[in-house]
Amino acid sequence: MLLTYNEYNPTLGYVQGMSDLLAPIYAVEQDDALAFWGFVGFMDRMERNFLRDQSGMRTQLLTLDHLVQLMDPDLYLHLQRADSTNFFFFFRMLLVWYKREFEWADVLRLWESLWTDFLSSNFHLFIALAILEKHRDVIMEHLKHFDEVLKYINELSNSIDLPSTLLRAQHLFRRFQRTVEAIDRKQSFPAPSSVRQRKSTTTSYNPAATTKGKAPSNNKAKPVTATTSNDIPDKLEVETKVISPELRSLLSRQVEKLDKSTVVEHGGGVR
């Protein structure tokens, strides 16, 4: 069947890892023709994962990087210190949609959920975020290096509870949605106009100049002016959070599909 797909889509061809995507479909359909066309439809959205230059995978890992940075800055800083913000430890999970991370029945349920695109066409990234959040304390307290993080995440295979992960992912998406809306509202407010205050030109009283028995000072008294808001440095500047295009794409339910010219441009499939 994979050889047939290789002939059907020679631009991409067969790439290692496709068998993980085909197996559940074939097991359910139990029919070559139905399984093949189901696989073709699935590959329309998964094609980006198998490009030779890995641009599709790098985009997803970059989006996950931005997502963790926005949603859990403390965890992100810890991963940064552990040299783990490339998120390569999630590469396999994202490549084959957690096919090797969950029990067989859970994989089918997970894929059915992801295929709905109910909240986002990239909801699988919130599954990754949910897994990180679940194991956040262990990661921050005990894992200090990339190889430790990689080993720990890999060993989660077949031990992740799907129902709680889906619920956590949905909660994280809703929180992400509210965060984006709050940032957008804040950025849509007009900048506050500076309030001008008239400076006082009243000259201060100089006792030295009027004291009896003493000559007035040769130095002219300097006028004392009222302090205005313009004289006070602005100490309330706060770093503004920016929603990157990668993050904003997580709010879309539109499935990204590559045309043949794009596949060719990125070198075709990894043989």
Contacts in CASP RR format, 6 or more apart in sequence:
PFRMAT RR
TARGET T0000
AUTHOR 0000-0000-0000
METHOD contacts of the structure
MODEL  1
MLLTYNEYNPTLGYVQGMSDLLAPIYAVEQDDALAFWGFVGFMDRMERNF
LRDQSGMRTQLLTLDHLVQLMDPDLYLHLQRADSTNFFFFFRMLLVWYKR
EFEWADVLRLWESLWTDFLSSNFHLFIALAILEKHRDVIMEHLKHFDEVL
KYINELSNSIDLPSTLLRAQHLFRRFQRTVEAIDRKQSFPAPSSVRQRKS
TTTSYNPAATTKGKAPSNNKAKPVTATTSNDIPDKLEVETKVISPELRSL
LSRQVEKLDKSTVVEHGGGVR
1 22 0 8 1.000
1 26 0 8 1.000
1 32 0 8 1.000
1 35 0 8 1.000
1 36 0 8 1.000
1 39 0 8 1.000
2 14 0 8 1.000
2 18 0 8 1.000
2 19 0 8 1.000
2 22 0 8 1.000
3 14 0 8 1.000
4 36 0 8 1.000
5 13 0 8 1.000
5 14 0 8 1.000
5 18 0 8 1.000
5 36 0 8 1.000
5 39 0 8 1.000
5 40 0 8 1.000
5 43 0 8 1.000
6 13 0 8 1.000
6 14 0 8 1.000
8 40 0 8 1.000
9 40 0 8 1.000
9 43 0 8 1.000
11 260 0 8 1.000
11 263 0 8 1.000
11 264 0 8 1.000
11 268 0 8 1.000
12 43 0 8 1.000
12 47 0 8 1.000
12 50 0 8 1.000
12 263 0 8 1.000
12 268 0 8 1.000
12 269 0 8 1.000
13 268 0 8 1.000
13 269 0 8 1.000
13 271 0 8 1.000
14 271 0 8 1.000
15 50 0 8 1.000
15 269 0 8 1.000
15 270 0 8 1.000
15 271 0 8 1.000
16 270 0 8 1.000
17 50 0 8 1.000
17 95 0 8 1.000
17 96 0 8 1.000
18 43 0 8 1.000
18 50 0 8 1.000
20 96 0 8 1.000
20 99 0 8 1.000
20 100 0 8 1.000
21 39 0 8 1.000
21 42 0 8 1.000
21 43 0 8 1.000
21 46 0 8 1.000
21 96 0 8 1.000
21 97 0 8 1.000
21 99 0 8 1.000
22 35 0 8 1.000
22 39 0 8 1.000
23 99 0 8 1.000
24 99 0 8 1.000
24 104 0 8 1.000
24 107 0 8 1.000
24 108 0 8 1.000
24 111 0 8 1.000
25 35 0 8 1.000
25 38 0 8 1.000
25 39 0 8 1.000
25 42 0 8 1.000
26 35 0 8 1.000
26 39 0 8 1.000
28 108 0 8 1.000
29 35 0 8 1.000
29 38 0 8 1.000
44 255 0 8 1.000
44 257 0 8 1.000
45 121 0 8 1.000
45 255 0 8 1.000
45 256 0 8 1.000
45 257 0 8 1.000
46 97 0 8 1.000
47 257 0 8 1.000
47 258 0 8 1.000
47 263 0 8 1.000
48 55 0 8 1.000
48 56 0 8 1.000
48 57 0 8 1.000
48 59 0 8 1.000
48 256 0 8 1.000
48 258 0 8 1.000
49 56 0 8 1.000
49 57 0 8 1.000
49 60 0 8 1.000
49 94 0 8 1.000
49 95 0 8 1.000
49 96 0 8 1.000
50 269 0 8 1.000
50 270 0 8 1.000
51 57 0 8 1.000
51 263 0 8 1.000
51 266 0 8 1.000
51 267 0 8 1.000
51 268 0 8 1.000
51 269 0 8 1.000
51 270 0 8 1.000
52 266 0 8 1.000
52 267 0 8 1.000
52 268 0 8 1.000
52 269 0 8 1.000
52 270 0 8 1.000
53 266 0 8 1.000
53 267 0 8 1.000
54 270 0 8 1.000
55 266 0 8 1.000
56 266 0 8 1.000
57 91 0 8 1.000
57 94 0 8 1.000
57 95 0 8 1.000
59 246 0 8 1.000
60 94 0 8 1.000
60 122 0 8 1.000
60 125 0 8 1.000
61 86 0 8 1.000
61 87 0 8 1.000
61 88 0 8 1.000
61 90 0 8 1.000
61 91 0 8 1.000
61 94 0 8 1.000
62 246 0 8 1.000
63 122 0 8 1.000
63 125 0 8 1.000
63 246 0 8 1.000
63 247 0 8 1.000
63 249 0 8 1.000
63 250 0 8 1.000
64 87 0 8 1.000
64 90 0 8 1.000
64 94 0 8 1.000
64 125 0 8 1.000
64 128 0 8 1.000
64 129 0 8 1.000
65 85 0 8 1.000
65 86 0 8 1.000
65 87 0 8 1.000
66 244 0 8 1.000
66 246 0 8 1.000
66 247 0 8 1.000
67 125 0 8 1.000
67 126 0 8 1.000
67 129 0 8 1.000
67 176 0 8 1.000
67 247 0 8 1.000
67 250 0 8 1.000
68 75 0 8 1.000
68 76 0 8 1.000
68 79 0 8 1.000
68 87 0 8 1.000
68 129 0 8 1.000
68 132 0 8 1.000
69 76 0 8 1.000
70 176 0 8 1.000
70 179 0 8 1.000
70 241 0 8 1.000
70 243 0 8 1.000
70 247 0 8 1.000
71 129 0 8 1.000
71 172 0 8 1.000
71 175 0 8 1.000
71 176 0 8 1.000
71 179 0 8 1.000
72 132 0 8 1.000
72 133 0 8 1.000
72 136 0 8 1.000
74 140 0 8 1.000
75 132 0 8 1.000
75 133 0 8 1.000
75 136 0 8 1.000
75 139 0 8 1.000
75 140 0 8 1.000
76 85 0 8 1.000
78 139 0 8 1.000
78 140 0 8 1.000
79 85 0 8 1.000
79 139 0 8 1.000
79 149 0 8 1.000
81 144 0 8 1.000
82 143 0 8 1.000
82 144 0 8 1.000
82 145 0 8 1.000
82 146 0 8 1.000
82 148 0 8 1.000
82 149 0 8 1.000
83 145 0 8 1.000
83 146 0 8 1.000
84 146 0 8 1.000
84 149 0 8 1.000
84 150 0 8 1.000
87 128 0 8 1.000
88 146 0 8 1.000
88 150 0 8 1.000
89 146 0 8 1.000
89 149 0 8 1.000
89 150 0 8 1.000
89 153 0 8 1.000
89 154 0 8 1.000
90 128 0 8 1.000
90 153 0 8 1.000
92 100 0 8 1.000
92 154 0 8 1.000
93 100 0 8 1.000
93 101 0 8 1.000
93 128 0 8 1.000
93 131 0 8 1.000
94 124 0 8 1.000
94 125 0 8 1.000
94 128 0 8 1.000
97 110 0 8 1.000
97 111 0 8 1.000
97 114 0 8 1.000
97 124 0 8 1.000
98 107 0 8 1.000
98 110 0 8 1.000
98 124 0 8 1.000
98 127 0 8 1.000
99 107 0 8 1.000
100 157 0 8 1.000
100 158 0 8 1.000
101 156 0 8 1.000
101 157 0 8 1.000
101 158 0 8 1.000
101 160 0 8 1.000
102 110 0 8 1.000
102 158 0 8 1.000
102 160 0 8 1.000
102 162 0 8 1.000
103 158 0 8 1.000
103 162 0 8 1.000
106 162 0 8 1.000
109 162 0 8 1.000
110 127 0 8 1.000
110 162 0 8 1.000
110 166 0 8 1.000
113 123 0 8 1.000
113 166 0 8 1.000
114 123 0 8 1.000
114 124 0 8 1.000
114 127 0 8 1.000
117 123 0 8 1.000
117 253 0 8 1.000
117 255 0 8 1.000
118 253 0 8 1.000
119 126 0 8 1.000
119 170 0 8 1.000
119 173 0 8 1.000
119 253 0 8 1.000
120 126 0 8 1.000
120 173 0 8 1.000
120 250 0 8 1.000
120 251 0 8 1.000
120 252 0 8 1.000
120 253 0 8 1.000
121 252 0 8 1.000
121 253 0 8 1.000
121 254 0 8 1.000
121 255 0 8 1.000
121 256 0 8 1.000
122 249 0 8 1.000
122 250 0 8 1.000
122 252 0 8 1.000
123 169 0 8 1.000
123 173 0 8 1.000
125 250 0 8 1.000
126 169 0 8 1.000
126 170 0 8 1.000
126 172 0 8 1.000
126 173 0 8 1.000
126 176 0 8 1.000
126 250 0 8 1.000
127 165 0 8 1.000
127 166 0 8 1.000
127 169 0 8 1.000
129 169 0 8 1.000
129 172 0 8 1.000
130 165 0 8 1.000
130 166 0 8 1.000
130 168 0 8 1.000
130 169 0 8 1.000
130 172 0 8 1.000
131 153 0 8 1.000
131 156 0 8 1.000
131 160 0 8 1.000
131 165 0 8 1.000
132 139 0 8 1.000
133 168 0 8 1.000
133 172 0 8 1.000
134 164 0 8 1.000
134 165 0 8 1.000
134 168 0 8 1.000
135 152 0 8 1.000
135 153 0 8 1.000
135 156 0 8 1.000
138 152 0 8 1.000
139 149 0 8 1.000
139 152 0 8 1.000
142 148 0 8 1.000
143 149 0 8 1.000
143 152 0 8 1.000
173 250 0 8 1.000
176 250 0 8 1.000
177 251 0 8 1.000
180 243 0 8 1.000
180 247 0 8 1.000
180 248 0 8 1.000
180 251 0 8 1.000
183 241 0 8 1.000
183 242 0 8 1.000
183 243 0 8 1.000
184 243 0 8 1.000
186 240 0 8 1.000
187 240 0 8 1.000
194 229 0 8 1.000
194 230 0 8 1.000
195 229 0 8 1.000
196 228 0 8 1.000
196 230 0 8 1.000
197 226 0 8 1.000
197 228 0 8 1.000
197 229 0 8 1.000
197 230 0 8 1.000
199 225 0 8 1.000
199 226 0 8 1.000
199 228 0 8 1.000
200 224 0 8 1.000
200 225 0 8 1.000
200 226 0 8 1.000
201 223 0 8 1.000
201 225 0 8 1.000
202 223 0 8 1.000
202 224 0 8 1.000
203 221 0 8 1.000
203 223 0 8 1.000
203 224 0 8 1.000
204 221 0 8 1.000
204 222 0 8 1.000
204 223 0 8 1.000
204 224 0 8 1.000
206 217 0 8 1.000
206 221 0 8 1.000
208 214 0 8 1.000
208 216 0 8 1.000
208 217 0 8 1.000
209 216 0 8 1.000
209 217 0 8 1.000
209 221 0 8 1.000
210 216 0 8 1.000
263 269 0 8 1.000
END
